[in-house]
Amino acid sequence: MVMPRSDRVLFPASGFTKKDAVDYYRRVAKVLLPHLKNVPLSFKRYPDAIGGESFWEKDAPSFTPKWVKTVTVSRRGEGEADIRYIVVNDVKTLTWLVEAGGIELHPFLHRAPKLDVATSVVFDLDPGTGAGIDDCCDVALLLRDALAALKLKSFAKVSGSKGLQVYVPLNTNASHEATEAFARFVADTLARAHPKRIVSKMAKQLRAKRVFIDWSQNAGYKTTVSVYSLRAKRERPYISMPLTWAEVEKHAPLEFTPEAALRRIAKKGDLFAPVLKLKQRLPGSRWGGGAPAAARKRTEKRTRSLPKEKSQSGRRLFVVVKTDQAGDELWLDVRGKFQRWILRPDREGGSQLIALFAGQFAVQKEYYSGKVPPEWRKRVKLEDAGSYELIEGSYERRRLDLWFTGKVLSGEWILEKINPEESHRSWRLSPLLRLHLPR
């Protein structure tokens, strides 16, 4: 597969490019990779610039190289296809992931193969309207002291967005059910003791001028932004960075650019290293024992299916139909509406096709099961239906690098406007990897 361009600007306000992101992750890999080793990973992909379209990638994309390690995890709902999470254990995988647009890294709080054992307890401190990072520092200190009273050491880091996170390393055999119950108990206790400063309930209307202690991040299906991960929350890139408790007490500068983060690591090393090895147990027997004796059955089988509606994955629906009037048409689900192109052979020959843009209409549910809706049956014939993934580009920029997974249309294709400066609607659909259009 031809990788997306490395000179693409991710953060227009600062000129920070994808090449800069790759360089940052390569330089930080020595301290980052131990925290990601054998940990299933969700990541947030930005095929275009920050502020453009983005989506969470859980299941490994169809264009994932075979050498990338994955871990198969069962979905919570019965009968649903398993998820293949990517595992980032080396610089090569990390580089590929960033080049594919994966800017933010969000690991789980467990390691394969022990997916039911929590490695840490995490408290995510989120300031509500009228509160800020200084308020998060004050609450983090209250949390630190409460945990210390329970003989638990804790470690803080900035999220890289607007809050703080406090980690309690365990590295023993605590289940996610136990850590979530413990985190909720601590959060509720602090909220009762400091009702004007802290809230532990989910309702957003309760968070004004308070700090929300999110205890729910400890559920087995939740992820938290990784230490040393880039964040794409603002116009400029910032890093989720470890802090010393002395820095939290002083409300020291709490924003770290990639350059500042690298200088700090060179000087102080990995301040989050103890989170990997420090062994601690939750106090008492109230929180239950270790992980459940029988883990859920997991399978390596990958189920190929059409994408589901409202999926958090980058997979979208595509449909190819034959019409009596126009011949073949390609429909792409773009934010809930089909963008429609009429396909014609290119007069210049070759495997590329001319695609004439022909408007849009709402996606109908019937297509998610690979069927033609009854009202369309007399006018169109279904040729192919499947999923496509956006590797790079955007509809607004008139260039899309797409990966199709269908019976007829498959592999990597470029869909781009022939002349973006002109008003005509001609595009070109060209295969990059392979072409399967049997007739």
C-alpha positions as CSV (number, residue, x, y, z in Angstrom):
1,M,0.0,0.0,0.0
2,V,1.2,3.5,-0.8
3,M,1.3,5.4,2.5
4,P,-0.3,8.9,2.7
5,R,1.9,11.9,2.2
6,S,4.2,12.7,5.1
7,D,4.2,16.5,4.4
8,R,0.5,16.9,5.1
9,V,-0.1,19.6,7.8
10,L,-2.0,18.2,10.8
11,F,-2.2,21.3,12.9
12,P,-2.6,24.3,10.5
13,A,-2.2,26.9,13.3
14,S,1.4,25.7,14.1
15,G,2.4,24.0,10.8
16,F,2.9,20.7,12.6
17,T,2.9,18.0,9.9
18,K,2.4,14.2,9.8
19,K,6.2,13.9,9.4
20,D,6.6,15.9,12.6
21,A,4.2,13.5,14.3
22,V,6.1,10.4,13.1
23,D,9.4,12.0,14.2
24,Y,8.0,12.7,17.7
25,Y,6.7,9.2,18.2
26,R,9.9,7.6,17.0
27,R,11.9,9.8,19.4
28,V,9.6,9.1,22.3
29,A,9.3,5.4,21.6
30,K,11.9,4.3,24.2
31,V,9.7,5.5,27.0
32,L,6.3,5.0,25.3
33,L,6.5,1.4,24.0
34,P,6.8,-0.2,27.5
35,H,3.4,1.3,28.4
36,L,1.9,-0.1,25.2
37,K,3.4,-3.6,25.2
38,N,0.7,-6.2,24.7
39,V,-2.0,-3.7,25.4
40,P,-5.0,-3.7,23.0
41,L,-5.2,-0.2,21.5
42,S,-7.9,2.1,20.2
43,F,-6.7,5.1,18.3
44,K,-8.2,8.3,16.9
45,R,-7.5,8.7,13.2
46,Y,-7.4,12.0,11.3
47,P,-7.2,11.3,7.6
48,D,-7.1,15.0,7.0
49,A,-6.1,18.0,9.1
50,I,-7.1,18.4,12.8
51,G,-10.5,19.9,12.8
52,G,-11.5,17.8,9.8
53,E,-13.2,14.5,9.9
54,S,-11.9,12.0,12.5
55,F,-13.1,8.7,13.9
56,W,-12.2,6.1,16.5
57,E,-10.5,3.0,15.1
58,K,-11.1,-0.1,17.2
59,D,-11.0,-2.9,14.7
60,A,-7.8,-3.1,12.7
61,P,-8.4,-1.4,9.3
62,S,-8.6,-3.7,6.3
63,F,-5.3,-2.2,5.0
64,T,-3.4,-3.2,8.1
65,P,-0.1,-5.0,7.1
66,K,0.1,-8.7,8.0
67,W,3.1,-8.1,10.2
68,V,1.2,-5.8,12.6
69,K,0.3,-7.8,15.8
70,T,-3.4,-7.8,16.8
71,V,-5.4,-9.2,19.8
72,T,-8.9,-10.6,19.2
73,V,-11.5,-9.4,21.8
74,S,-15.1,-10.5,22.0
75,R,-17.7,-7.8,21.8
76,R,-20.1,-7.3,24.7
77,G,-23.2,-8.1,22.7
78,E,-23.9,-11.7,21.8
79,G,-23.7,-12.6,18.2
80,E,-21.5,-9.7,17.2
81,A,-18.2,-10.0,15.4
82,D,-15.0,-10.0,17.4
83,I,-12.8,-7.0,17.4
84,R,-9.1,-7.2,16.3
85,Y,-7.3,-4.6,18.3
86,I,-3.8,-3.5,17.2
87,V,-1.0,-4.0,19.6
88,V,2.0,-1.6,19.4
89,N,5.1,-3.4,20.6
90,D,7.7,-1.9,18.3
91,V,8.8,1.2,16.5
92,K,7.8,-0.2,13.1
93,T,4.2,-0.7,14.1
94,L,4.1,2.7,15.9
95,T,5.4,4.4,12.7
96,W,2.9,2.7,10.5
97,L,0.0,3.6,12.8
98,V,0.9,7.3,12.8
99,E,1.5,7.3,9.1
100,A,-2.1,5.9,8.7
101,G,-3.4,8.9,10.6
102,G,-3.5,7.5,14.1
103,I,-2.6,10.6,16.1
104,E,-4.1,9.8,19.6
105,L,-3.3,6.5,21.3
106,H,-5.9,5.2,23.8
107,P,-4.8,1.9,25.4
108,F,-6.9,-0.3,27.7
109,L,-6.1,-0.9,31.4
110,H,-5.1,-4.5,30.8
111,R,-2.6,-6.6,28.9
112,A,-3.0,-9.6,26.6
113,P,-3.6,-12.3,27.3
114,K,-5.1,-11.3,30.7
115,L,-7.8,-9.1,29.4
116,D,-9.9,-9.4,32.6
117,V,-7.1,-8.2,34.9
118,A,-6.7,-4.4,35.4
119,T,-3.1,-3.2,35.6
120,S,-4.1,0.1,37.3
121,V,-6.9,2.1,38.7
122,V,-7.4,5.4,36.9
123,F,-9.2,8.6,38.0
124,D,-9.9,11.0,35.1
125,L,-10.4,14.6,36.4
126,D,-12.5,16.7,34.0
127,P,-13.2,20.3,34.8
128,G,-16.7,21.5,34.2
129,T,-17.8,24.9,32.9
130,G,-16.2,27.6,35.1
131,A,-13.4,25.3,36.4
132,G,-10.0,24.7,35.0
133,I,-6.7,22.9,35.2
134,D,-5.8,24.6,38.6
135,D,-9.0,23.2,40.1
136,C,-8.0,19.8,38.8
137,C,-4.6,20.1,40.5
138,D,-6.3,20.8,43.8
139,V,-8.7,17.8,43.5
140,A,-5.7,15.6,42.4
141,L,-4.0,16.5,45.7
142,L,-7.1,15.6,47.7
143,L,-7.3,12.3,45.8
144,R,-3.6,11.6,46.3
145,D,-3.9,12.1,50.1
146,A,-7.1,9.9,50.3
147,L,-5.2,7.1,48.5
148,A,-2.1,7.6,50.6
149,A,-4.4,7.1,53.7
150,L,-5.2,3.7,52.2
151,K,-1.5,3.0,51.7
152,L,-1.7,3.3,47.9
153,K,0.9,5.3,45.9
154,S,-0.4,7.3,43.0
155,F,1.0,9.1,40.0
156,A,-0.4,12.1,38.0
157,K,-0.3,13.2,34.4
158,V,-1.9,15.9,32.4
159,S,-4.3,14.6,29.8
160,G,-3.0,16.9,27.1
161,S,-6.5,18.4,26.8
162,K,-7.9,20.2,29.8
163,G,-7.7,17.9,32.8
164,L,-5.6,15.6,34.8
165,Q,-5.4,11.8,35.4
166,V,-4.3,10.0,38.5
167,Y,-3.1,6.4,38.2
168,V,-2.8,3.8,41.0
169,P,-0.6,1.0,39.7
170,L,-1.7,-2.5,40.9
171,N,0.1,-5.1,38.6
172,T,-1.5,-7.9,40.7
173,N,-4.8,-9.7,39.9
174,A,-7.6,-7.2,40.4
175,S,-10.6,-7.5,38.1
176,H,-12.1,-4.6,36.3
177,E,-15.2,-5.0,38.3
178,A,-13.2,-4.6,41.5
179,T,-11.2,-1.5,40.3
180,E,-14.4,0.2,38.9
181,A,-16.2,-0.3,42.3
182,F,-13.2,0.9,44.2
183,A,-12.8,4.0,42.0
184,R,-16.4,4.9,42.4
185,F,-16.3,4.5,46.2
186,V,-13.3,6.9,46.4
187,A,-14.9,9.4,44.0
188,D,-18.2,9.4,45.8
189,T,-16.5,9.8,49.2
190,L,-14.6,12.8,48.0
191,A,-17.7,14.3,46.4
192,R,-19.6,14.1,49.6
193,A,-16.7,15.6,51.6
194,H,-16.2,18.5,49.0
195,P,-19.6,19.0,47.3
196,K,-18.7,22.5,46.1
197,R,-15.5,21.4,44.4
198,I,-16.1,17.8,43.3
199,V,-18.8,15.8,41.5
200,S,-18.9,12.1,40.9
201,K,-22.2,11.8,39.1
202,M,-22.3,11.5,35.3
203,A,-24.9,14.3,34.7
204,K,-23.1,17.2,32.9
205,Q,-25.4,19.8,34.4
206,L,-24.0,19.0,37.8
207,R,-20.4,19.8,36.8
208,A,-20.5,23.7,36.6
209,K,-17.6,25.1,38.6
210,R,-16.7,21.6,39.8
211,V,-14.3,18.9,38.8
212,F,-15.8,15.6,37.7
213,I,-14.0,12.5,39.0
214,D,-14.7,10.0,36.2
215,W,-14.4,6.6,37.9
216,S,-16.1,4.8,35.0
217,Q,-12.8,4.7,33.0
218,N,-12.0,1.5,34.9
219,A,-14.6,-0.6,33.1
220,G,-13.0,-3.4,31.0
221,Y,-14.3,-1.9,27.8
222,K,-13.0,1.7,28.4
223,T,-9.7,3.2,27.3
224,T,-7.7,6.2,28.5
225,V,-5.3,8.3,26.5
226,S,-1.8,6.9,26.8
227,V,1.1,8.7,28.6
228,Y,3.2,10.5,26.0
229,S,0.4,10.5,23.4
230,L,-0.2,13.4,21.1
231,R,-3.6,15.1,21.6
232,A,-5.6,16.7,18.8
233,K,-8.0,18.6,21.1
234,R,-6.7,22.1,20.2
235,E,-5.2,24.1,17.3
236,R,-1.7,23.2,18.5
237,P,-0.3,19.7,19.5
238,Y,0.1,19.0,23.2
239,I,1.3,15.8,25.0
240,S,-0.3,13.8,27.8
241,M,2.7,14.1,30.1
242,P,3.6,12.7,33.6
243,L,4.0,15.2,36.5
244,T,5.6,15.1,39.9
245,W,3.4,15.7,42.8
246,A,5.6,18.8,43.6
247,E,4.6,20.2,40.2
248,V,1.0,19.5,40.9
249,E,1.2,21.4,44.2
250,K,2.8,24.4,42.6
251,H,0.4,24.4,39.6
252,A,3.6,24.4,37.5
253,P,3.3,24.9,33.7
254,L,1.0,22.1,32.7
255,E,1.2,22.3,28.9
256,F,3.8,20.4,27.0
257,T,4.4,20.7,23.3
258,P,6.2,17.8,21.5
259,E,9.5,19.6,21.7
260,A,9.1,20.5,25.4
261,A,8.1,16.9,26.1
262,L,11.2,15.5,24.5
263,R,13.5,17.9,26.4
264,R,11.8,16.9,29.6
265,I,12.1,13.2,29.0
266,A,15.8,13.6,28.1
267,K,16.3,15.4,31.5
268,K,14.0,13.4,33.8
269,G,13.4,10.1,32.1
270,D,10.1,8.2,32.3
271,L,8.4,9.6,35.4
272,F,5.6,7.0,34.8
273,A,7.9,4.0,34.9
274,P,6.7,2.9,38.4
275,V,3.2,2.5,37.0
276,L,4.5,-0.5,35.1
277,K,6.1,-2.4,37.9
278,L,4.8,-1.2,41.3
279,K,2.7,-3.9,42.9
280,Q,-0.2,-2.9,45.1
281,R,-3.4,-4.4,46.3
282,L,-6.8,-2.8,46.8
283,P,-7.3,-2.6,50.6
284,G,-9.5,-5.1,52.3
285,S,-11.8,-7.7,50.8
286,R,-14.7,-5.4,49.9
287,W,-13.6,-5.1,46.3
288,G,-13.6,-8.8,45.6
289,G,-10.8,-11.0,44.6
290,G,-8.9,-11.4,41.4
291,A,-10.2,-11.8,37.9
292,P,-13.0,-14.1,37.1
293,A,-11.8,-17.7,36.9
294,A,-13.3,-18.4,33.5
295,A,-12.6,-15.7,30.9
296,R,-15.1,-15.2,28.1
297,K,-14.4,-17.4,25.0
298,R,-12.5,-15.6,22.3
299,T,-11.9,-16.6,18.8
300,E,-9.3,-15.7,16.2
301,K,-11.9,-16.0,13.4
302,R,-12.5,-12.7,11.7
303,T,-16.1,-12.2,10.6
304,R,-16.6,-10.2,7.4
305,S,-19.8,-8.2,7.4
306,L,-21.2,-5.0,6.3
307,P,-20.6,-2.1,8.6
308,K,-23.2,-1.3,11.2
309,E,-25.0,2.0,11.5
310,K,-23.6,4.5,13.9
311,S,-20.4,2.5,14.2
312,Q,-17.4,4.2,15.9
313,S,-15.1,2.5,13.4
314,G,-13.8,4.2,10.3
315,R,-15.7,1.7,8.2
316,R,-18.4,3.1,6.0
317,L,-20.9,1.6,3.6
318,F,-20.4,1.6,-0.1
319,V,-22.8,0.4,-2.8
320,V,-22.3,-0.2,-6.5
321,V,-25.5,-0.4,-8.6
322,K,-26.4,-0.8,-12.2
323,T,-29.1,1.5,-13.6
324,D,-31.0,1.4,-16.9
325,Q,-30.3,5.0,-17.5
326,A,-26.7,5.6,-16.4
327,G,-24.9,2.3,-16.1
328,D,-22.8,1.6,-13.0
329,E,-23.0,4.0,-10.1
330,L,-20.9,4.2,-6.9
331,W,-22.5,5.4,-3.7
332,L,-20.4,6.3,-0.7
333,D,-21.8,6.8,2.8
334,V,-20.4,10.2,3.9
335,R,-21.8,11.3,7.3
336,G,-25.1,9.6,6.8
337,K,-25.7,10.5,3.2
338,F,-24.8,8.7,0.0
339,Q,-22.6,10.7,-2.3
340,R,-23.3,9.4,-5.8
341,W,-21.0,9.0,-8.8
342,I,-21.8,7.7,-12.3
343,L,-18.9,5.5,-13.5
344,R,-17.7,5.6,-17.1
345,P,-14.6,4.0,-18.8
346,D,-11.7,6.4,-19.2
347,R,-11.1,7.3,-22.9
348,E,-7.4,7.2,-22.2
349,G,-7.8,3.5,-21.4
350,G,-6.3,1.7,-18.4
351,S,-8.1,0.5,-15.3
352,Q,-9.1,3.9,-14.1
353,L,-12.7,5.1,-14.4
354,I,-14.2,8.6,-14.9
355,A,-16.7,9.3,-12.1
356,L,-19.3,12.0,-12.7
357,F,-20.7,13.4,-9.4
358,A,-24.5,13.1,-9.4
359,G,-25.6,14.5,-6.1
360,Q,-26.6,12.9,-2.8
361,F,-29.4,11.3,-0.9
362,A,-30.1,9.8,2.5
363,V,-28.7,6.4,3.3
364,Q,-31.4,3.8,3.7
365,K,-31.2,1.0,6.3
366,E,-31.8,-1.7,3.8
367,Y,-28.4,-1.3,2.3
368,Y,-26.7,-2.3,5.6
369,S,-28.0,-5.8,5.0
370,G,-26.8,-5.7,1.4
371,K,-30.3,-5.4,-0.1
372,V,-32.0,-3.0,-2.5
373,P,-34.9,-1.1,-0.9
374,P,-38.3,-2.2,-2.4
375,E,-38.9,1.3,-3.9
376,W,-35.6,1.1,-5.8
377,R,-35.8,-2.4,-7.2
378,K,-37.4,-1.4,-10.5
379,R,-34.7,1.2,-11.2
380,V,-31.4,-0.3,-9.9
381,K,-29.7,-3.7,-9.7
382,L,-27.3,-4.3,-6.8
383,E,-23.8,-5.1,-8.2
384,D,-21.8,-4.9,-5.0
385,A,-22.0,-3.7,-1.4
386,G,-19.4,-3.6,1.4
387,S,-17.3,-1.4,3.5
388,Y,-14.8,1.3,2.7
389,E,-12.3,3.0,4.9
390,L,-10.8,6.5,4.5
391,I,-7.0,6.3,4.5
392,E,-6.4,9.9,3.8
393,G,-8.0,13.0,2.4
394,S,-11.5,14.6,2.7
395,Y,-14.5,15.2,0.5
396,E,-14.1,18.9,0.9
397,R,-10.6,18.8,-0.5
398,R,-11.8,16.8,-3.4
399,R,-9.4,13.9,-2.9
400,L,-10.1,10.6,-1.1
401,D,-7.7,7.7,-0.6
402,L,-10.0,4.8,0.0
403,W,-9.8,1.1,0.9
404,F,-12.7,-1.0,-0.4
405,T,-13.7,-4.4,1.0
406,G,-16.3,-5.9,-1.3
407,K,-16.8,-8.8,-3.7
408,V,-16.4,-6.7,-6.8
409,L,-14.7,-3.5,-5.6
410,S,-11.7,-4.2,-3.4
411,G,-8.3,-2.8,-2.5
412,E,-6.9,0.7,-2.5
413,W,-8.3,3.4,-4.8
414,I,-7.9,7.1,-5.3
415,L,-11.0,9.2,-6.0
416,E,-10.1,12.7,-6.9
417,K,-11.5,15.6,-8.9
418,I,-9.8,15.9,-12.2
419,N,-9.5,19.7,-12.0
420,P,-10.4,21.1,-8.6
421,E,-10.3,24.7,-10.0
422,E,-13.1,24.1,-12.5
423,S,-16.8,23.8,-11.7
424,H,-17.5,20.6,-13.7
425,R,-18.2,17.5,-11.8
426,S,-15.7,15.0,-13.3
427,W,-13.7,12.9,-10.9
428,R,-11.3,10.0,-11.6
429,L,-11.4,6.6,-9.7
430,S,-8.0,4.9,-10.0
431,P,-6.8,1.7,-8.4
432,L,-3.5,1.8,-6.4
433,L,-3.2,-1.8,-5.3
434,R,-5.3,-4.2,-7.3
435,L,-8.5,-4.3,-9.4
436,H,-11.3,-6.8,-9.3
437,L,-14.2,-5.8,-11.5
438,P,-15.4,-9.2,-13.0
439,R,-18.2,-8.9,-15.5
